[in-house]
């Protein structure tokens, strides 16, 4: 929860921190960007470390680093110091995120593993929904420093509880060494490409960002070639040979593109077109994550007896219906309730999709590669969210404000339908009980 909250909390506080440090609004975005870049660059290498050595150790080190960095953020007296502390926070968050699913797989019995994944999805949804409200409450009674200080007691508690209760990795006959060259290549590839895409979203220099993406792609070619000869590659190309896994990754990317296309563009619809104020606009966004939070554990229990591919496809279908109903809203005189139930329908659809898809993605892989599978799942989410944000920016740049939101929502429907088709393509290939029996 802390690693998710630290994005939403800081987003709300950017104007305050920009004023405090005397920097421009566009420059203040680096407080968020450097945190996300650190996570993106390190997720797969740290997942590999977890597979090779210990998921438990990864998690505990991550919590310790994240907690220390949170205190350092709160103690920052300059913008440069804050950026260094945020980068360190990102490293700690990457340690935690890289092994979260792997630890869940070790903790939960196979027949109810989906409930563990649903609990994780529920925690993320709670943090997403509560983040802006918590940030607003803190900033109304205290300085921005407390946005980071609140992590410290929870981090200490998580460390000692984890140290006492978290399981060790299953024993291995052979322990290959960590591939440092692949780790550096991974950081270069994802760092350059994600930085350039984020800069595109902030209307950075076109030529420079295009060159960075080109260099990242060239480095990616060498990175992929190196992975081909590895028994447990950092970039899990061995897992991509498992059709169920590769389809699930592609489906996940499409779903998060669809989610971000809607989540980023809808506030503009509520604020600019329908005339709601900032507070009401924020409240109207809340039914979506709340509905996802409620639906995820229900979906997890449902797929213990039913086909997860079909369930995920139905979820994306419900999501499409919700977005289509948003497009049918009248241009004026719309009540908050009329919007809220449509937003909840979108959240229900995403909750029905997310947990079954994650179950297929993880359980379809060998248990010794759970860290790599979980790291790639988180990477797929970040890729989808970044591409969604970039597409929204491009649409807003080339179309009028009246049409841009509609185009984004139509694009969300298109990518969600693609996710639905990919998910249905898995339906005839998978039964949850069949997968479990193979593990």
N, C-alpha and C positions, 0 to 999 in steps of 0.2 A: 504493500500500500504506500509506503514512504517514497519508493522510487517513482511511482505514478504521480503522487501528490506533488512532488517537487517540480513537475512540469506545469501543472495547472495553477499551483499557488504562485509561482514566479510570473506566469503570464499576466495575472491580474495586477501584480505589483510593479510591472515594468515602468509605467509612467512615474510612479513614486521614486523608484530607484534611478531613473533617468534624470529626474530633477535633483536628487540628492548628490549624484556624482557629476552633474553639470555636463552631461553628454546628450547627443541627439537621440531621438526615439529610435531611428533606424539602427544606430550603433548599439543601443541598449539590448536589441534582439540577440546580440552575441551571448548574453547571459543565459538564454535558452538554447541557442544554437550549439555552443561549445559543450554543453551537457549532453545533448542528443548525439553530437558527432562522436564523442568519446564512447558512448554506448554502442553506436553503430560499428565503429572501427574495431571494437574489442569483443563483441558478442561471440563470434565463431571461434577465435583463438581461445577464449576463456572456456567455451563449451568443450573444446578439445582437451584443455587442461583438466577439466572435470572428468571427462571420459578416461583419461590416462591415469589420473591420480585419485582425486577425491571430490565428489560433489559437495560433501559436507564442509570440507576445508575451504573450498571456493566460496561457499555461502557465508561462512563465518568471517573470512577475510574481507569479503565484500561489505558485510554489515559493519565491521570495524572501520574500514576505510570510509564508508559512506557517513558514519556517525561522526568520525573525526573531521571529515571535510565539511559537514554541516556546521560544526562549531567554528571551523575556520571561516566559513562564509559569513556567519554572524559577527565574527570579529574583524571582518575586512574593513580597512580604512581607506582603500582606494579601489578604483574600478579594476585595475590590473590584478590586484590581490584577489578580488572577488572572482575574476575569470579563472585564475589558477585554481582556486578552491572549488569552483564549479566543475572544472575539468577533472579534478580529483574525485569529486562526488560522482561524476559520470563513470569513472573507473570502478568505483564501489558498486554502483547500480548495475553495471555490466556483469560484475561477478555474481550478483544475486540473480539477475534475469537469465543468465546463461545456464544455470543449473536448476531453476525453479521447477520446471516440468520433470526433469530427471529425478529430483528428490520426491516429487509427488508420485511418480511411478514406483519408486522403492517403498514408499510408505503405505500406499493403498493396496488392498487385495485386488487381484486382477478383475474379478467380477464386478467391482464397484469403482474401478479406476476413473470412469467418467465422472463420478461425483467429485473426485478430487480436482479434476480439471475444471468442473463447473464452479467449484468453490473459488478457485483462482480467478476465473472470469468474473464471478460475483464481486470479489474484492476489488478488482480493477474497475468494474462498473461503479461501485460505491465511491472509490477514490475520484473517478472522473466526474461523477455527479456532485460530490461534496466539495471538491477542490475550490471552485470560485466562491462558494458560501463561506468556507473556513477562512480563506484569504481575506474576504471582506470583513469578517468578524474580527480577525486579528488586527488588520490595519485600522479598524475603527477605534481600537483601544490601546494599540501598541505600535512600535516602529517596525519597519520591514525586517529587522534582524530576527524577530521572533518567528518569522516564516521558516527559518532554518533551525532556530534553537529548539522548536517543538520536536524535531527529529531525535534529539539527543537521548531523552529518557526512553523513548520507544526503541531506539537503536540498541541501547544497553540491555534492555529487556529481551529483545530478539536475539542478541548474541548469547546470553546465558541460557535462555530456553533452548536455542538451537544447539548449543554445545552439549546440553544434557540429553536431548531427545533425538536429534537427527541421526539417521542410520549411515553406516559406511558403505562404500561401493561393494558390489559382489567381488569375490576374489578372482584374480586373473592369473593365467599361467605365464603370459608374457606381457611386459610393460614397455612398449616402444617409447623412445625419447620424444619430447616435444619438438616440433619442427619450427624453429625460430624464423627461418627464411619465409615459410608460408605465412607465419603470423605477421611479418612485416609487409609482405605482399598484400595480404588481406586488408591491413590497415590503410595501405596506400590506395588500393582499388576503391574500397567503400568510402574512405575519407574524401578522396577527390571527387567522386561522382556525387555523393550526397551533399558535399559542400557546394558544388556547382549547381545542383538542382535547387538547393535552398537559396542560393544567390539569385538564380533565375526568378524564384518566387518573390524576392525582394527587389526585383528589377535591376540587378547588377549588370556589369558590362557583358554584352553578348559574346564578343570575341574571346575574352578571357575565360568565361565559363565554358564555352564550346571547346577551347583548347584543353581545359582541365578534364572535361568529360572524355575527350579523345585520348589523353594520356592515361586516364583511368581505365579505359577500355583496352588499350594496348597492354598495360600492366596486368589487366584481367586475363588476357590471352596466356601470358606466361604463368600466371597463377594457376589457371585451370590445367595447363599442361603438366605442371609440377604435381598436381593432385592425382593424376591418372595412375601413378606408380605406387601410391600409398595404400596400405591395408586399411587404415582409418584416416581418410583424408580430412583436413580441416574444413574445406568446402565440401559438403557431403555428396560428391558426385556418385559415390557408390550407392547411396540411398536413392538417388534419382533414377537408378535402374529399376527400382521397385515402382511399378506403375501406379499403385494406389498412393504411394507417398508423393510422387511427382505431381499427380493430379490434385492431391490435397494442397500442396504448396501453391500451385497455380490458382486454385480456387480461393485460397486464403488471400493472395495478392489482389485478385479481382475484387474480393469482398471488401477489403480495406480501402481500395481505391473508391469503390461505390460509397462506402461509409463517409470518407472524408469529403468527397464531392458534395454530399448533402450537408454534413455537419458544418462545413465552413461557409457554404453559400446561404443556408437557411436564415442565419441571423440577419443578413442583408435584406431578405424578404420581409422578415418580421419588423425590422427597424425602419428601413427606407420605404418599402412599398405599402405595408399595412399600418405603419404609423405607431407602433408600440414603442415605449421608452426602453432605456437600457436595462432596468431591473426586470421588467416584464419579459423582455427578449431573453434574458438569462434564465428566467423561470420556465419559459416555454421550451427551452432546450432540455430541461431536466427529465421530463417523462421518458425520453429515449433511453438513457443509461439506467434509469430505475426499472423500466420494463425488461431490459436485458438482464439486469441483476436478478429479477424474479424468475425469468424464464429459463435461464441457464441451468440451474439444478433440476428443474422439471424435465428439460430436454435430456440431461445426462441420465436420469432414471429411466426415461422412455426408451433410449437406445440400448439399454441393457437387454431388451427383448425385441427390438425392432431394428430394421436396417438403417444404419447411420447415414448412408449416402442419400437415401430417400428423404430422411428427416432434414438433413442439411439443405437439400434442394427445395423442400417445402418451405423452410425458413427463408431462403432467398426469394421464393415466390411471394411470401407474405410481405417481405421488405419492399419488393417491387410495387405491390398493391398500395402500401403505405405512402411511397414516394409519388405514385400516380395520383393518389387522393390529395396530396399536398399541391400538385399541379392544378387540380380542379378547384382550389379555393377561389372564391370571388375576390375581386380587387379591393373591396371595401366592406365595412360592416361585419367583419369576421370576429366571432367571440373567442376568448382564450380557450374555452372548453372545446370548441370545434377544432382548434389546432392541436390541443393537448392529446386528444385520443388518436389523432393521426400520427403524432410523434411516438406515442406509446406503441402503435401498431408497427412502426419501423423498428423500434427496440425489441419487440416480441420476435419479429422476423430474424433480426440479427442474433438474438439469444438462441433461437431454434437452430440457427446455422452454426454458430461459433463452436459450441461444445462438441457436437457430433463430428465436425470437421477436425478439430484438434485430437479427438479420440482416434480417428482413423490415421491421422498423420503420425502420431507417436507409436501406437500399438502395432502398426504395420512394419515397424523397424526392429532389428535385433536389440535386445536389452542393453548390450554393451555399447551401443551407439546412441543411447537415449539422449546423452548430452548434446551430441551433434544434431540430432533431430529436433530437440527443444530449442537449441540456438538458432537453427535455420527457421523454425516457426516464428521466433521473435524477429528475426531478420526479415522474413516475409511480411510481417505486420508493419515494420518500419518502412520497407520498400513501398508497400501499398499506400501507407499514409503519406509518404513524401511525394509519390507520383500523383496522388489525389490532390494534394495541396498545390503542386506545380501546375496541374491541369486547370484548377480553379483560377490560379493567377493568370494563366494564358488566356482563358476564356474572358475574364474580366478586362484584360488588356485590349482585346480585339473586338469586343461587342459592347453595345450600349448597356447602361446599368439596368434598364428595363428588361432586356432580354437575357442578360448574363446568368441570372439565377435560374431561369427556365432551362437554358442550355446545360447548365451544370446538373440540374435534376434529371434531364433527359439522358445525359451521359451516365449518371448514377444508375438509371434504369438499365441502360445498355450493358454496363459492366456487371451489374447484379444478375442480369439474365445469362451472361456468359458464365458466371460462377454457378448459376443454377444448372446450366447444361453440363458443365464439367462435373458437377456433383452427381447428377443423374447418370453420367457415364461410369461412375464407380458402383452404382447400385447393384448391378448384376454380378459384380466381382467380389462383393464383400458381405459377410455376415459377422456381427461382433463376436459371436460365440466361436466361429471358425478361426478368427484371428487369435483369440485368446488361447484356443487349444494348440496353436502353433508355437506359442511363446514358451 
